[in-house]
Amino acid sequence: MDLDSTLHAFVPSSTSVTMLLGFFAYLGIAGTVIPGKVVPGVILSDGTRLHYRCNGLLTLILLVALLSIGVRMSFISPTAIADNGLELLSATLIFSFVVTLILYVAGRRSHNQGSSLKPHVTGNLIDDWWFGIQLNPQFMGIDLKFFFVRAGMMGWLLINLSILAKSVKESNLSQSMILYQIFCVLYILDYFFYEEYMTSTFSELLGSMILYEKNILEIEAENRVNWVARWCRSVQRPNHCLEWGRCREKGGEMINVAIEVAKSTCMWNSGATLRFLLLIKN
Protein backbone atom coordinates (compact mmCIF):
# COMPACT_ATOMS: atom_id res chain seq x y z
CA MET A 1 0.00 0.00 0.00
CA ASP A 2 1.55 3.32 -1.10
CA LEU A 3 1.45 6.58 0.81
CA ASP A 4 -1.45 8.05 -1.17
CA SER A 5 -3.59 4.97 -0.58
CA THR A 6 -2.74 4.97 3.11
CA LEU A 7 -3.61 8.65 3.53
CA HIS A 8 -6.83 8.14 1.59
CA ALA A 9 -7.76 5.24 3.88
CA PHE A 10 -7.52 7.58 6.87
CA VAL A 11 -10.24 9.85 5.48
CA PRO A 12 -13.53 9.00 7.24
CA SER A 13 -16.13 7.67 4.84
CA SER A 14 -19.89 7.93 5.19
CA THR A 15 -19.89 4.22 6.02
CA SER A 16 -17.45 4.57 8.92
CA VAL A 17 -19.26 7.62 10.30
CA THR A 18 -22.61 5.83 10.06
CA MET A 19 -21.20 2.78 11.83
CA LEU A 20 -19.72 4.87 14.62
CA LEU A 21 -22.74 7.08 15.21
CA GLY A 22 -25.11 4.13 14.92
CA PHE A 23 -23.12 2.29 17.58
CA PHE A 24 -23.23 5.23 19.98
CA ALA A 25 -26.93 5.82 19.26
CA TYR A 26 -27.73 2.20 20.06
CA LEU A 27 -25.82 2.35 23.33
CA GLY A 28 -27.56 5.56 24.34
CA ILE A 29 -31.04 4.22 23.62
CA ALA A 30 -30.50 0.67 24.86
CA GLY A 31 -28.77 1.82 28.02
CA THR A 32 -31.81 3.91 28.87
CA VAL A 33 -34.59 1.56 27.79
CA ILE A 34 -33.36 -1.94 28.65
CA PRO A 35 -34.17 -2.86 32.26
CA GLY A 36 -31.33 -3.37 34.67
CA LYS A 37 -30.36 -3.16 38.29
CA VAL A 38 -29.92 0.43 39.46
CA VAL A 39 -26.96 0.63 41.80
CA PRO A 40 -25.59 3.61 43.73
CA GLY A 41 -22.11 4.87 43.01
CA VAL A 42 -19.59 6.01 45.59
CA ILE A 43 -20.48 8.79 47.98
CA LEU A 44 -18.98 11.99 46.62
CA SER A 45 -17.31 14.73 48.62
CA ASP A 46 -20.54 16.72 48.92
CA GLY A 47 -22.46 13.70 50.25
CA THR A 48 -24.31 12.96 47.03
CA ARG A 49 -24.02 9.82 44.92
CA LEU A 50 -24.96 8.95 41.38
CA HIS A 51 -27.02 5.92 40.39
CA TYR A 52 -26.20 3.68 37.46
CA ARG A 53 -28.43 1.35 35.47
CA CYS A 54 -26.31 -1.76 35.08
CA ASN A 55 -27.81 -3.38 32.00
CA GLY A 56 -24.57 -3.74 30.08
CA LEU A 57 -24.72 -7.52 29.73
CA LEU A 58 -28.24 -7.47 28.29
CA THR A 59 -27.29 -4.54 26.06
CA LEU A 60 -24.29 -6.45 24.75
CA ILE A 61 -26.22 -9.68 24.16
CA LEU A 62 -28.97 -7.81 22.31
CA LEU A 63 -26.40 -5.95 20.20
CA VAL A 64 -24.61 -9.14 19.18
CA ALA A 65 -27.98 -10.81 18.46
CA LEU A 66 -29.13 -7.93 16.25
CA LEU A 67 -25.85 -7.88 14.36
CA SER A 68 -25.99 -11.66 13.91
CA ILE A 69 -29.48 -11.35 12.42
CA GLY A 70 -28.22 -8.58 10.13
CA VAL A 71 -25.34 -10.76 8.96
CA ARG A 72 -27.65 -13.73 8.51
CA MET A 73 -29.98 -11.66 6.33
CA SER A 74 -27.04 -10.12 4.42
CA PHE A 75 -27.88 -6.62 5.62
CA ILE A 76 -24.37 -6.08 6.99
CA SER A 77 -20.98 -7.67 6.46
CA PRO A 78 -19.35 -9.46 9.41
CA THR A 79 -15.99 -8.03 8.28
CA ALA A 80 -17.22 -4.43 8.03
CA ILE A 81 -15.14 -3.20 10.96
CA ALA A 82 -12.00 -5.04 9.88
CA ASP A 83 -12.40 -3.78 6.30
CA ASN A 84 -12.83 -0.16 7.42
CA GLY A 85 -10.35 -0.10 10.28
CA LEU A 86 -8.38 3.00 9.28
CA GLU A 87 -11.50 4.96 8.37
CA LEU A 88 -13.08 4.06 11.71
CA LEU A 89 -9.87 5.04 13.48
CA SER A 90 -9.86 8.52 11.95
CA ALA A 91 -13.61 8.98 12.45
CA THR A 92 -13.30 8.00 16.11
CA LEU A 93 -10.27 10.26 16.52
CA ILE A 94 -12.24 13.24 15.21
CA PHE A 95 -15.26 12.32 17.34
CA SER A 96 -13.14 12.05 20.48
CA PHE A 97 -11.49 15.39 19.76
CA VAL A 98 -14.86 17.12 19.31
CA VAL A 99 -16.29 15.58 22.50
CA THR A 100 -13.15 16.53 24.44
CA LEU A 101 -13.43 20.10 23.16
CA ILE A 102 -17.08 20.31 24.22
CA LEU A 103 -16.26 18.90 27.66
CA TYR A 104 -13.39 21.35 28.05
CA VAL A 105 -15.47 24.40 27.12
CA ALA A 106 -18.47 23.27 29.19
CA GLY A 107 -16.23 22.57 32.16
CA ARG A 108 -14.53 25.94 31.99
CA ARG A 109 -17.90 27.70 31.83
CA SER A 110 -19.54 25.66 34.58
CA HIS A 111 -20.44 27.39 37.84
CA ASN A 112 -21.90 24.26 39.41
CA GLN A 113 -20.40 23.55 42.83
CA GLY A 114 -21.67 19.99 43.12
CA SER A 115 -19.04 17.26 43.21
CA SER A 116 -20.06 15.81 39.85
CA LEU A 117 -19.98 19.03 37.81
CA LYS A 118 -17.68 21.28 39.82
CA PRO A 119 -14.89 22.50 37.50
CA HIS A 120 -11.40 21.42 38.50
CA VAL A 121 -9.36 23.92 36.50
CA THR A 122 -5.61 23.80 37.03
CA GLY A 123 -4.78 26.59 34.61
CA ASN A 124 -2.59 24.24 32.62
CA LEU A 125 -4.19 23.68 29.21
CA ILE A 126 -2.58 20.30 28.66
CA ASP A 127 -3.57 18.97 32.09
CA ASP A 128 -7.14 20.26 31.85
CA TRP A 129 -7.52 18.91 28.32
CA TRP A 130 -5.98 15.50 28.98
CA PHE A 131 -7.27 14.69 32.47
CA GLY A 132 -10.55 16.59 32.23
CA ILE A 133 -12.24 19.27 34.28
CA GLN A 134 -15.48 17.71 35.56
CA LEU A 135 -15.92 14.44 37.40
CA ASN A 136 -19.25 13.18 36.05
CA PRO A 137 -20.52 15.28 33.12
CA GLN A 138 -23.83 14.21 31.62
CA PHE A 139 -25.65 14.58 28.32
CA MET A 140 -29.43 14.15 28.13
CA GLY A 141 -29.36 12.32 31.46
CA ILE A 142 -26.61 9.93 30.35
CA ASP A 143 -23.48 9.74 32.49
CA LEU A 144 -20.79 10.18 29.86
CA LYS A 145 -17.99 8.43 31.75
CA PHE A 146 -20.11 5.33 32.33
CA PHE A 147 -21.25 5.52 28.70
CA PHE A 148 -17.80 5.70 27.12
CA VAL A 149 -16.30 3.01 29.34
CA ARG A 150 -19.14 0.73 28.26
CA ALA A 151 -18.69 1.74 24.63
CA GLY A 152 -15.00 0.85 24.80
CA MET A 153 -15.64 -2.62 26.16
CA MET A 154 -18.40 -3.44 23.66
CA GLY A 155 -16.50 -1.90 20.77
CA TRP A 156 -13.50 -4.04 21.65
CA LEU A 157 -15.62 -7.19 21.33
CA LEU A 158 -17.12 -6.10 18.01
CA ILE A 159 -13.67 -5.41 16.58
CA ASN A 160 -12.46 -8.82 17.71
CA LEU A 161 -15.44 -10.60 16.19
CA SER A 162 -14.94 -8.76 12.89
CA ILE A 163 -11.26 -9.77 12.84
CA LEU A 164 -12.30 -13.34 13.60
CA ALA A 165 -14.80 -13.31 10.74
CA LYS A 166 -12.15 -12.02 8.36
CA SER A 167 -9.71 -14.70 9.46
CA VAL A 168 -12.33 -17.39 8.82
CA LYS A 169 -13.25 -15.84 5.49
CA GLU A 170 -9.62 -15.84 4.36
CA SER A 171 -9.10 -19.38 5.72
CA ASN A 172 -6.19 -18.33 7.90
CA LEU A 173 -7.57 -18.83 11.39
CA SER A 174 -4.64 -19.53 13.70
CA GLN A 175 -4.25 -20.97 17.15
CA SER A 176 -3.11 -17.60 18.44
CA MET A 177 -6.26 -15.93 17.12
CA ILE A 178 -8.50 -18.53 18.77
CA LEU A 179 -6.76 -18.10 22.12
CA TYR A 180 -6.86 -14.34 21.82
CA GLN A 181 -10.60 -14.38 21.11
CA ILE A 182 -11.36 -16.72 24.01
CA PHE A 183 -9.45 -14.68 26.56
CA CYS A 184 -10.91 -11.39 25.37
CA VAL A 185 -14.48 -12.70 25.48
CA LEU A 186 -13.94 -13.98 29.02
CA TYR A 187 -12.51 -10.62 30.09
CA ILE A 188 -15.35 -8.59 28.55
CA LEU A 189 -18.10 -10.85 29.84
CA ASP A 190 -16.53 -10.74 33.28
CA TYR A 191 -16.62 -6.94 33.19
CA PHE A 192 -20.31 -6.76 32.34
CA PHE A 193 -21.28 -9.58 34.68
CA TYR A 194 -19.78 -7.59 37.56
CA GLU A 195 -20.57 -4.19 36.09
CA GLU A 196 -22.25 -2.94 39.25
CA TYR A 197 -18.99 -3.25 41.14
CA MET A 198 -17.14 -1.21 38.53
CA THR A 199 -19.18 1.89 39.28
CA SER A 200 -17.13 2.48 42.42
CA THR A 201 -13.93 2.79 40.36
CA PHE A 202 -14.93 5.86 38.33
CA SER A 203 -12.77 8.30 40.26
CA GLU A 204 -11.04 10.09 37.36
CA LEU A 205 -12.18 13.30 35.74
CA LEU A 206 -13.57 12.84 32.25
CA GLY A 207 -11.20 14.20 29.67
CA SER A 208 -9.21 13.33 26.61
CA MET A 209 -7.38 10.51 28.41
CA ILE A 210 -10.48 8.36 29.01
CA LEU A 211 -12.06 9.20 25.66
CA TYR A 212 -8.97 8.24 23.69
CA GLU A 213 -8.33 5.15 25.80
CA LYS A 214 -11.83 3.79 25.39
CA ASN A 215 -12.62 4.91 21.84
CA ILE A 216 -9.32 4.99 19.99
CA LEU A 217 -6.98 2.34 21.32
CA GLU A 218 -9.22 -0.65 20.68
CA ILE A 219 -9.46 0.31 17.00
CA GLU A 220 -5.73 1.00 16.74
CA ALA A 221 -5.10 -2.39 18.37
CA GLU A 222 -6.91 -4.10 15.48
CA ASN A 223 -3.92 -3.64 13.20
CA ARG A 224 -1.55 -5.03 15.85
CA VAL A 225 -3.75 -8.07 16.37
CA ASN A 226 -3.83 -8.78 12.64
CA TRP A 227 -0.06 -8.39 12.37
CA VAL A 228 0.73 -10.62 15.35
CA ALA A 229 -1.75 -13.27 14.23
CA ARG A 230 -0.23 -13.44 10.75
CA TRP A 231 3.31 -13.39 12.09
CA CYS A 232 2.52 -16.23 14.49
CA ARG A 233 1.39 -18.41 11.60
CA SER A 234 4.87 -18.13 10.12
CA VAL A 235 6.49 -19.65 13.21
CA GLN A 236 3.91 -22.26 14.14
CA ARG A 237 5.23 -25.28 12.24
CA PRO A 238 5.48 -28.97 13.22
CA ASN A 239 9.12 -28.41 14.28
CA HIS A 240 8.15 -25.65 16.68
CA CYS A 241 6.96 -26.11 20.23
CA LEU A 242 4.34 -23.63 21.53
CA GLU A 243 4.58 -23.09 25.27
CA TRP A 244 3.06 -20.59 27.69
CA GLY A 245 4.19 -17.25 26.36
CA ARG A 246 6.97 -18.54 24.12
CA CYS A 247 7.55 -20.38 20.88
CA ARG A 248 10.91 -22.11 20.55
CA GLU A 249 12.41 -22.45 17.12
CA LYS A 250 15.27 -24.69 15.89
CA GLY A 251 17.86 -21.96 15.90
CA GLY A 252 17.45 -21.43 19.63
CA GLU A 253 15.32 -18.29 19.18
CA MET A 254 12.82 -17.53 21.88
CA ILE A 255 9.81 -15.60 20.63
CA ASN A 256 7.08 -14.37 22.96
CA VAL A 257 3.99 -14.17 20.82
CA ALA A 258 0.41 -15.31 20.74
CA ILE A 259 -0.14 -16.48 24.28
CA GLU A 260 1.41 -13.29 25.62
CA VAL A 261 -1.26 -11.38 23.71
CA ALA A 262 -4.04 -13.35 25.33
CA LYS A 263 -2.39 -13.31 28.75
CA SER A 264 -1.69 -9.58 28.77
CA THR A 265 -5.16 -8.78 27.46
CA CYS A 266 -6.70 -10.43 30.50
CA MET A 267 -4.26 -8.81 32.91
CA TRP A 268 -4.30 -5.27 31.53
CA ASN A 269 -7.08 -3.22 33.09
CA SER A 270 -8.20 -1.38 29.96
CA GLY A 271 -11.00 -2.01 27.51
CA ALA A 272 -8.92 -1.08 24.57
CA THR A 273 -5.23 -1.50 25.30
CA LEU A 274 -3.28 -4.55 24.22
CA ARG A 275 0.34 -5.17 25.21
CA PHE A 276 2.49 -7.05 22.78
CA LEU A 277 5.83 -8.49 23.86
CA LEU A 278 7.98 -9.57 20.97
CA LEU A 279 11.39 -10.73 22.26
CA ILE A 280 13.91 -12.58 20.15
CA LYS A 281 17.04 -14.06 21.67
CA ASN A 282 19.75 -16.18 20.21
N, C-alpha and C positions, 0 to 999 in steps of 0.2 A: 504494500500500500504506500503510494507516494505521499508527499507532504500536502499537496492540494486535496487529495482524497481524504486524508486524515482531518485536515481543517474543515472540509465540507461536512464530514461526519459529526463534527462537534456543534454544528448549527442545529438548534432545536427544530424539529419538524412538527407539523400539525398533529401527526400521530403520537409523537412522544409527549407533547403538551396535553393532548386529550387523555392519554393513559395516566399521566401524573395527576391531573386535576380530577379525573374520574375516580382515581384511587383515594384521594383526599376527601372528595365529596362523599364517597361511600362510607369512609370511616367516620365522618362527621354525622351523617344521618344514622348509620347503624349504631354508633356509640350512644346516640340519644334515644333511639327507638327500642332497640333490643333490650329485653329485661335483664337485670343483673343485680347482684348484691351491692347495696350502697354501703360503703365503709368510710369511716372518718379518717382523715389524715392526721398528721402530727399536730399537736397543739402549738400554735405559733406564738411569737413573743407578746402579742397583744391579747392572748387568751382565746382567740378564735381558731377554728379549724375548718378546713375544706372537706367536702364529701365527694367521693369518687364512685361512679357506677362501674363496677368491675364485671364487664360483660365481654372482655377481650377474647376469651376462648370461643364463645358462641359466635362472636363477630368474625373471628378467623375461620371457623368451620364453615359458616355460611358463605364467606367470600370464596374459599376454595371450592365449595360445592357449586356456586354460581359460575365460577370460571371453568370448572370441569364440564358443566352443562354447555357453556358457550363453546368450548373446544369440541365437545361431542357433536354439536350441531353445526360445526364449522363456522361459527360466528367470529371466533378469534383464533389466533395461532398460539399454540403452547410455547413457541420459541420467540414470541413477540418481544419480550424483554431482552433476551440474549441477542436478538437481531438488531435491536435499537439501543444497545448499551451506551454508546458515546453520546447519542442524541438525548437519551434520558439523563445522562450525567450532566450535560450542559444545561438542560431544562431545569433540573433540580438545583443546580448551582445558582442559576438566576433566581429561581423561586426562593431559595434560602436567603440570598442576598436581599431581595425585596422585603421578605418577612423580617429579617434582622433590622433593616432600615426603619420599617414601621415600628417595631418594638423599641428601637433606640429613640426615635422621635417622640413616641407616645410616653415612654418612660421619662424623658427629659421634661416633658410638659405636664406630667402628672403632679397633682397636689394632694393626692390621697395619702393619708397617714396610716392606713391599715397595713398590717404586716405583708399582705399579699401584693399590694400595689404600691407600696411606699417606694419612691425612687432612691436607689442607692448609687448616687453619682460620685465618682471619685475625682472627676476632673481630667482624668487621663482618657483620651479618646479610644485608644487601643484597648485598654482594660474594660471600659464601659461597653464597647462594641463586642468584644470577644466573650466576656463573662456575663454580660447582661446588666440591666438596671433594676428590673422588677422581679420579684420572686415567683409569683403565680399570675401572670397576665392571662386574660380571658378574651374570647371572641364569640359573641352570640351565645354566651353561657357555657362555652366549651373551654376547659382548662387546657391551654396550649401546650404546656410542658407534658402533661399526661397524654395529650393527643399525639405529639410528635415522637415521644418515646414508643408509644404503641405503633405508630406508623413505621418507625424504624425496624421494629421486630417483625412485623408482618411483611414489610417490603423485602426484608432479608430472605424470608421464606419463599416469597414469590420469585425472587431472582434465582434462588437455588433451584427451584422447580423448573424454571425456564431453561437454566443451564443443563439440568438433567434431561429434559425433553430434547434439547439439541444434541446432547451426547448420544441418546438413544437413536435419534433420527439419523445421525451420521455414523451409527454403528461403531462407536469408539468408547463405549462405556467401560471405565476402568475400575479396578478395585479401590483405588484412592478416591474416586468420585463417589462410589457407593458408601464408603466409610464416612466421607465428609458429609454426605447428605443425612445419614443416620444420626450422626452426632449433632448436627445443626438442628434437625427436627426435634430431637430430645431436649436440646437446650431451649428452643423457642416454646415448645409445649410446656416445659417446666416453668418458664416465665409466666405464661398466661394462666396456668393452673394455680399458681401462687401469686397471682397479680395483686390481690388485696394486700399482701405483705410488702409489695414493692412501693406502695404509696407513702410509706414512712421514710423512703430513701430520697425523696425529691427535695433535697436541701439546697441545690444550686440555683442561682439566678438563671433566668432564661435569656440566653444571648446566642451569639453566633456559634459558640463552642458546641452547645447541645444540638442546634439546628444542623450544623455541618456533620457532626458525628452521627446523628440518626438518619439524615436524609442523603448525605453524599457518600459516606465511606462504604456503605453496603453496595452501592452501585459501582464505585471504583474498584471494590474488591472482586467484582465479577471477572474482570480481565485477569487478575492474579490467579483466581481459581482455575480459569480456563488454561492459563499458561502452565501452572503446576500440574494440573491433571494430564495435559498432553506430554509434559516433560517426564512425568512418572511412567507413562506407558513405554518410553524409550529405554527405561532401566529395568522394567519388570519383565525379565526373561526367565526361562527355566533354570539358567545357571546363576540366578540371583536369589538371595534369601531375604525376604521381607520380615523384619522384626519390628518391635515397638519403637517407632520413631527413627528407624534407620534401615537402609537398604545396602547390603554389602555386595560389592562387585568384585570380579576376579582380581583386578589390579590392586586390591587392598583399599579402594576408595570407600569412604564412609559418607553416605549422603542422607541427611535428614530430610524427609519429604512428606509423603502423603499423610502418614499417621500423625505427624507433628501438626499438620493443618487441622485435622479433626480434634486432636488433643487440645491445641491452643484455643480453638474456637469455643470449646466447652469451658475452658478455664478463664478466658478473657471476658471481663464483665462489660461488654458493649454489644449492642444489637447490630453493629455494622462493621466492627473492626476485626480483621483477621491478621494473625501474626504468622509469617512464613519464615522458617529457619532453614536455610539452604547452606549446609556446611560440607565442604569437600576436603578430605585429608588424604595424604598419601599413605 
